[in-house]
Amino acid sequence: MYCGSAAEHVDHVRPLSQGGWEHESNLVPACEACNLSKREKLLDRWVPERVLHGVLASVKVAIEYARVTGAELEM
């Protein structure tokens, strides 16, 4: 989701420790490296290039990014 590599993990877009939930609307496939480096970070605190890739690839990621940054979505 975040870099284009094969997904080996499932990432909580909004981490559980940051108010996320265990629901398909908050879950995206991710490679091991991305999932382990993102850990409990919100999207505005993680690697910008990987976040951009995720925003462009997934509505779920785009919505969460807009929520944490206050950005307006154009869809």
Backbone hydrogen bonds, N-H to C=O, Kabsch-Sander energy under -0.5 kcal/mol:
donor,donor_aa,acceptor,acceptor_aa,energy
8,E,30,A,-1.7
9,H,30,A,-2.8
11,D,28,V,-3.4
13,V,11,D,-0.8
13,V,26,N,-2.5
18,Q,15,P,-1.6
19,G,16,L,-1.6
20,G,15,P,-2.5
23,H,21,W,-1.5
26,N,23,H,-2.6
27,L,24,E,-1.1
28,V,11,D,-2.2
30,A,9,H,-2.1
35,N,31,C,-2.5
36,L,32,E,-2.7
37,S,33,A,-1.8
38,K,34,C,-2.6
39,R,35,N,-2.0
41,K,38,K,-2.7
45,R,42,L,-2.1
46,W,43,L,-1.2
51,V,47,V,-2.3
52,L,48,P,-2.6
53,H,49,E,-1.9
54,G,50,R,-2.2
55,V,51,V,-2.8
56,L,52,L,-2.4
57,A,53,H,-1.4
58,S,54,G,-2.0
62,A,58,S,-2.4
63,I,59,V,-2.8
64,E,60,K,-2.0
65,Y,61,V,-2.7
66,A,62,A,-2.4
67,R,63,I,-2.0
68,V,64,E,-2.3
69,T,65,Y,-1.9
70,G,66,A,-2.1
75,M,73,L,-0.6
